[in-house]
Amino acid sequence: MKKKTIIYLLCILPALCFYSFALLIPLFFGTIPYSTYDWNLMSGIKNFAGLGNYIEIFSDADFFRTLWFTVKVGVTTVVLSNLLAFILAYFLSKSDVRCKSVSRAFFFIPNIISSVLVAFIWYVMFAWVLPSLAQTFNIEWLKSISWFGETSHATFTIIVVSVWQSLGFSLLIYIAGFQTIPSELIEAAEMDGCTGVKSITKVQVPLLMSTITINLFISIAGAFKAFDIPFALTDGGPFGTTQTIALNIYQEAFIRYRMGMGSAKSVVLFLLVALVTIVQLRITSKKEVEY
């Protein structure tokens, strides 16, 4: 047993070293200490503030507005991307589907494209292509939509682009999960009259809970840290109403040059993501079953 443990530790050691170098060391020796200072990045003046930055966060209306927007968009994105990925994976996992490899690659391509490029593609779609189609086919309701001039429409564009890009990764994970389910279990369930939707909800979903746990963990963490798509697509507009927490932190640190406050908000974001993901892991892991 000890030999296996040592082998496992040696296998994860390279990844752990890279993880520590990229995240843990900057977090504990950079971000957290800096969050206790009133540090103006432009002037270079750095004064110890203790918990002053954290106290100020709780009176920052913009931060809580961005928090609510991040949660709203994040929940919608996580639910839609996982639901669509699950449905597509269910059909693409069937043996009678043709060109399965091509179909999977087609859905995965958006995930490997740069998020900035994805946002630019969809910006052209919403700002030029859709208005041109509305003008060509004389669709009045589509003509009147200002995709980036109204909060509701700008929020919709962020959700659409985020789901479109994240769908492929979740899809592949679900396909891998479906392939691990023994066909004998499905056949036995069908013999007992458990078919169709009932087979999915009563048999396959419980057996896929470990896969669902992984996908939810990755999706939730990514949704809370969303930065590149909102930044490239709307830049927080109109009037900052589509600003995520990550974008708020960026503007605090590199636009207002308040590095201490930006670091404090980063620590709060880290704690929020850690709390939500730990709760999610505990809830979903309890529903996992062995077969």
LOSE-258845 format. One record per residue (C-alpha): z, x, y negated. Coordinates in nm, 3 decimals. Each point is the difference from the previous one (the first is absolute). Layout:
<sites>
+---------+---------+---------+
!       w !       u !       v !
+---------+---------+---------+
!       Z !       X !       Y !
...
+---------+---------+---------+
</sites>
This chain:
<sites>
+---------+---------+---------+
!       w !       u !       v !
+---------+---------+---------+
!   0.000 !   0.000 !   0.000 !
!   0.088 !   0.283 !  -0.241 !
!  -0.327 !   0.175 !   0.080 !
!  -0.199 !  -0.314 !  -0.086 !
!   0.194 !  -0.040 !  -0.323 !
!  -0.075 !   0.360 !  -0.100 !
!  -0.371 !  -0.053 !   0.078 !
!  -0.007 !  -0.319 !  -0.209 !
!   0.168 !   0.178 !  -0.291 !
!  -0.245 !   0.289 !   0.018 !
!  -0.290 !  -0.246 !  -0.002 !
!   0.119 !  -0.175 !  -0.317 !
!   0.112 !   0.320 !  -0.172 !
!  -0.336 !   0.075 !  -0.176 !
!  -0.028 !  -0.357 !  -0.131 !
!   0.367 !   0.008 !  -0.104 !
!  -0.054 !   0.325 !  -0.192 !
!  -0.299 !  -0.144 !  -0.189 !
!   0.194 !  -0.323 !  -0.066 !
!   0.300 !   0.192 !  -0.134 !
!  -0.218 !   0.221 !  -0.218 !
!  -0.198 !  -0.294 !  -0.143 !
!   0.274 !  -0.261 !  -0.038 !
!   0.360 !   0.094 !   0.080 !
!   0.022 !   0.325 !  -0.196 !
!  -0.164 !  -0.142 !  -0.319 !
!   0.216 !  -0.313 !   0.030 !
!   0.341 !   0.162 !   0.045 !
!  -0.058 !   0.314 !  -0.208 !
!  -0.228 !  -0.143 !  -0.267 !
!  -0.013 !  -0.375 !  -0.055 !
!   0.368 !  -0.084 !   0.057 !
!   0.141 !   0.284 !  -0.218 !
!  -0.259 !  -0.070 !  -0.274 !
!   0.099 !  -0.369 !  -0.002 !
!   0.340 !   0.097 !  -0.147 !
!  -0.157 !   0.155 !  -0.311 !
!  -0.138 !  -0.140 !  -0.323 !
!  -0.310 !   0.218 !   0.013 !
!  -0.289 !  -0.025 !  -0.243 !
!  -0.296 !   0.163 !   0.174 !
!  -0.190 !   0.053 !  -0.327 !
!   0.274 !   0.167 !  -0.202 !
!   0.169 !   0.165 !   0.298 !
!   0.344 !  -0.123 !  -0.114 !
!   0.222 !  -0.065 !   0.301 !
!   0.350 !  -0.147 !  -0.035 !
!   0.231 !  -0.103 !   0.282 !
!   0.025 !  -0.381 !   0.011 !
!   0.187 !  -0.061 !   0.325 !
!  -0.062 !  -0.357 !   0.113 !
!  -0.133 !  -0.098 !  -0.343 !
!  -0.360 !  -0.035 !   0.119 !
!   0.103 !  -0.224 !   0.290 !
!   0.209 !  -0.219 !  -0.231 !
!  -0.294 !  -0.032 !  -0.238 !
!  -0.227 !  -0.110 !   0.287 !
!   0.208 !  -0.315 !   0.054 !
!  -0.062 !  -0.103 !  -0.362 !
!  -0.371 !   0.082 !   0.016 !
!  -0.187 !  -0.332 !   0.007 !
!  -0.333 !   0.175 !   0.064 !
!   0.134 !   0.162 !   0.316 !
!   0.115 !  -0.332 !   0.148 !
!  -0.330 !  -0.161 !  -0.098 !
!  -0.190 !   0.274 !   0.182 !
!   0.241 !  -0.034 !   0.293 !
!  -0.073 !  -0.372 !   0.030 !
!  -0.374 !   0.059 !  -0.027 !
!   0.016 !   0.273 !   0.266 !
!   0.195 !  -0.224 !   0.238 !
!  -0.235 !  -0.295 !  -0.061 !
!  -0.317 !   0.201 !   0.055 !
!   0.156 !   0.203 !   0.281 !
!   0.112 !  -0.300 !   0.205 !
!  -0.338 !  -0.169 !  -0.040 !
!  -0.187 !   0.318 !   0.092 !
!   0.219 !   0.075 !   0.304 !
!  -0.025 !  -0.355 !   0.136 !
!  -0.375 !  -0.036 !  -0.054 !
!  -0.097 !   0.346 !   0.125 !
!   0.213 !  -0.028 !   0.316 !
!  -0.106 !  -0.358 !   0.072 !
!  -0.371 !   0.073 !  -0.041 !
!   0.030 !   0.326 !   0.194 !
!   0.179 !  -0.177 !   0.286 !
!  -0.264 !  -0.274 !   0.022 !
!  -0.290 !   0.247 !  -0.013 !
!   0.168 !   0.229 !   0.253 !
!   0.049 !  -0.292 !   0.238 !
!  -0.372 !  -0.079 !   0.005 !
!  -0.117 !   0.363 !  -0.004 !
!   0.224 !   0.078 !   0.298 !
!  -0.180 !  -0.246 !   0.227 !
!  -0.217 !   0.157 !   0.267 !
!  -0.307 !  -0.212 !  -0.077 !
!  -0.032 !   0.117 !  -0.362 !
!  -0.313 !   0.204 !  -0.067 !
!  -0.010 !   0.314 !  -0.218 !
!   0.378 !   0.026 !  -0.013 !
!  -0.002 !   0.362 !  -0.115 !
!  -0.240 !  -0.075 !  -0.286 !
!   0.203 !  -0.304 !  -0.107 !
!   0.325 !   0.197 !  -0.002 !
!  -0.159 !   0.282 !  -0.199 !
!  -0.142 !  -0.253 !  -0.246 !
!   0.346 !  -0.140 !  -0.073 !
!   0.163 !   0.345 !  -0.013 !
!  -0.242 !   0.155 !  -0.251 !
!   0.180 !  -0.139 !  -0.312 !
!   0.319 !   0.172 !   0.115 !
!  -0.154 !   0.347 !  -0.011 !
!  -0.163 !  -0.048 !  -0.340 !
!   0.188 !   0.121 !  -0.306 !
!   0.209 !  -0.278 !  -0.153 !
!  -0.140 !   0.080 !  -0.345 !
!  -0.354 !  -0.036 !   0.133 !
!   0.094 !  -0.326 !   0.173 !
!   0.143 !  -0.132 !  -0.325 !
!  -0.315 !   0.105 !  -0.189 !
!  -0.224 !  -0.177 !   0.253 !
!   0.197 !  -0.322 !  -0.030 !
!   0.020 !   0.032 !  -0.379 !
!  -0.380 !  -0.003 !  -0.008 !
!   0.004 !  -0.300 !   0.236 !
!   0.236 !  -0.202 !  -0.217 !
!  -0.122 !   0.115 !  -0.342 !
!  -0.379 !   0.006 !   0.061 !
!  -0.115 !  -0.140 !   0.333 !
!   0.192 !  -0.330 !   0.003 !
!  -0.084 !  -0.088 !  -0.364 !
!  -0.366 !   0.079 !   0.072 !
!   0.004 !  -0.227 !   0.306 !
!   0.169 !  -0.273 !  -0.202 !
!  -0.267 !   0.031 !  -0.268 !
!  -0.285 !   0.005 !   0.252 !
!   0.116 !  -0.304 !   0.196 !
!   0.153 !  -0.174 !  -0.304 !
!   0.350 !  -0.027 !   0.151 !
!   0.203 !  -0.118 !  -0.298 !
!   0.352 !   0.052 !   0.140 !
!  -0.085 !   0.358 !   0.102 !
!  -0.143 !   0.074 !  -0.344 !
!   0.325 !  -0.091 !  -0.171 !
!   0.220 !   0.236 !   0.204 !
!   0.127 !   0.309 !  -0.179 !
!   0.095 !   0.216 !   0.298 !
!   0.188 !   0.263 !  -0.197 !
!   0.088 !  -0.199 !  -0.312 !
!   0.246 !  -0.241 !   0.163 !
!   0.310 !   0.095 !   0.197 !
!  -0.061 !  -0.234 !   0.294 !
!  -0.358 !   0.118 !   0.050 !
!   0.088 !   0.368 !  -0.044 !
!   0.277 !  -0.042 !   0.258 !
!  -0.249 !  -0.163 !   0.235 !
!  -0.237 !   0.298 !  -0.031 !
!   0.279 !   0.246 !   0.086 !
!   0.097 !  -0.202 !   0.307 !
!  -0.360 !  -0.030 !   0.121 !
!  -0.070 !   0.372 !  -0.038 !
!   0.332 !   0.102 !   0.158 !
!  -0.053 !  -0.226 !   0.301 !
!  -0.361 !   0.114 !   0.040 !
!   0.099 !   0.367 !   0.007 !
!   0.310 !  -0.028 !   0.224 !
!  -0.154 !  -0.242 !   0.249 !
!  -0.177 !   0.263 !   0.210 !
!   0.305 !   0.212 !   0.078 !
!   0.210 !  -0.299 !   0.104 !
!  -0.293 !  -0.127 !   0.207 !
!  -0.021 !   0.318 !   0.207 !
!   0.375 !   0.001 !   0.064 !
!  -0.013 !  -0.362 !   0.119 !
!  -0.303 !   0.072 !   0.221 !
!   0.193 !   0.287 !   0.159 !
!   0.292 !  -0.237 !   0.054 !
!  -0.218 !  -0.266 !   0.164 !
!  -0.143 !   0.262 !   0.237 !
!   0.349 !   0.089 !   0.126 !
!   0.069 !  -0.356 !   0.119 !
!  -0.065 !  -0.017 !   0.377 !
!  -0.273 !  -0.251 !   0.083 !
!   0.212 !  -0.116 !   0.296 !
!   0.259 !  -0.143 !  -0.239 !
!  -0.262 !  -0.197 !  -0.190 !
!  -0.154 !  -0.129 !   0.322 !
!   0.340 !  -0.100 !   0.136 !
!   0.078 !  -0.186 !  -0.321 !
!  -0.334 !  -0.182 !   0.015 !
!   0.071 !  -0.106 !   0.357 !
!   0.324 !  -0.155 !  -0.124 !
!  -0.192 !  -0.196 !  -0.264 !
!   0.076 !   0.231 !  -0.292 !
!  -0.342 !   0.032 !  -0.163 !
!  -0.156 !   0.017 !  -0.347 !
!   0.235 !   0.012 !  -0.297 !
!   0.300 !  -0.051 !   0.229 !
!  -0.090 !   0.317 !   0.190 !
!  -0.019 !   0.195 !  -0.326 !
!   0.332 !  -0.122 !  -0.142 !
!   0.203 !  -0.011 !   0.321 !
!  -0.137 !   0.299 !   0.191 !
!  -0.206 !   0.241 !  -0.207 !
!   0.194 !   0.001 !  -0.329 !
!   0.333 !   0.087 !   0.170 !
!  -0.172 !   0.279 !   0.192 !
!  -0.154 !   0.128 !  -0.325 !
!   0.326 !   0.010 !  -0.199 !
!   0.015 !   0.381 !   0.011 !
!  -0.353 !   0.009 !  -0.147 !
!   0.093 !  -0.263 !  -0.260 !
!   0.307 !   0.207 !  -0.089 !
!  -0.214 !   0.309 !  -0.068 !
!  -0.257 !  -0.191 !  -0.205 !
!   0.260 !  -0.180 !  -0.209 !
!   0.185 !   0.326 !  -0.064 !
!  -0.314 !   0.174 !  -0.124 !
!  -0.123 !  -0.303 !  -0.196 !
!   0.330 !  -0.066 !  -0.178 !
!   0.050 !   0.365 !  -0.096 !
!  -0.356 !   0.019 !  -0.132 !
!   0.028 !  -0.329 !  -0.191 !
!   0.313 !   0.108 !  -0.187 !
!  -0.157 !   0.335 !  -0.093 !
!  -0.335 !  -0.149 !  -0.111 !
!  -0.138 !   0.204 !  -0.286 !
!  -0.363 !   0.111 !   0.025 !
!  -0.170 !  -0.340 !   0.043 !
!   0.195 !  -0.179 !  -0.281 !
!  -0.042 !   0.306 !  -0.222 !
!  -0.375 !   0.034 !   0.055 !
!  -0.071 !  -0.374 !   0.005 !
!   0.207 !  -0.145 !  -0.284 !
!   0.216 !   0.287 !  -0.134 !
!   0.285 !  -0.252 !  -0.009 !
!  -0.189 !  -0.242 !  -0.224 !
!  -0.026 !  -0.244 !  -0.154 !
!   0.296 !   0.099 !  -0.219 !
!   0.187 !   0.167 !   0.288 !
!   0.025 !  -0.316 !   0.210 !
!  -0.154 !   0.164 !   0.310 !
!   0.206 !   0.316 !  -0.017 !
!   0.160 !   0.112 !   0.327 !
!   0.322 !   0.202 !   0.027 !
!  -0.192 !   0.319 !   0.080 !
!  -0.222 !  -0.051 !  -0.304 !
!   0.306 !  -0.067 !  -0.216 !
!   0.156 !   0.326 !   0.123 !
!  -0.321 !   0.189 !  -0.079 !
!  -0.013 !  -0.136 !  -0.355 !
!   0.371 !   0.069 !  -0.052 !
!  -0.031 !   0.363 !   0.106 !
!  -0.347 !   0.103 !  -0.117 !
!  -0.088 !  -0.241 !  -0.282 !
!   0.341 !  -0.039 !  -0.167 !
!   0.102 !   0.350 !   0.121 !
!   0.341 !  -0.123 !   0.118 !
!   0.017 !   0.207 !   0.317 !
!   0.368 !  -0.075 !   0.063 !
!  -0.052 !  -0.376 !  -0.016 !
!  -0.313 !   0.026 !   0.212 !
!   0.195 !   0.196 !   0.262 !
!   0.280 !  -0.260 !  -0.003 !
!  -0.248 !  -0.280 !   0.056 !
!  -0.155 !   0.202 !   0.283 !
!   0.339 !   0.025 !   0.169 !
!   0.052 !  -0.375 !  -0.038 !
!  -0.344 !  -0.063 !   0.150 !
!   0.081 !   0.234 !   0.291 !
!   0.325 !  -0.187 !   0.069 !
!  -0.175 !  -0.339 !  -0.020 !
!  -0.273 !   0.104 !   0.243 !
!   0.256 !   0.154 !   0.236 !
!   0.217 !  -0.315 !  -0.008 !
!  -0.288 !  -0.241 !   0.058 !
!  -0.155 !   0.206 !   0.281 !
!   0.336 !   0.049 !   0.175 !
!   0.066 !  -0.376 !  -0.006 !
!  -0.355 !  -0.068 !   0.123 !
!   0.034 !   0.254 !   0.283 !
!   0.332 !  -0.147 !   0.113 !
!  -0.136 !  -0.356 !   0.001 !
!  -0.329 !   0.070 !   0.176 !
!   0.134 !   0.259 !   0.246 !
!   0.248 !  -0.257 !   0.135 !
!  -0.292 !  -0.224 !   0.096 !
!  -0.178 !   0.269 !   0.201 !
!  -0.024 !  -0.059 !   0.372 !
!  -0.076 !   0.234 !   0.290 !
!  -0.251 !  -0.060 !   0.273 !
+---------+---------+---------+
</sites>
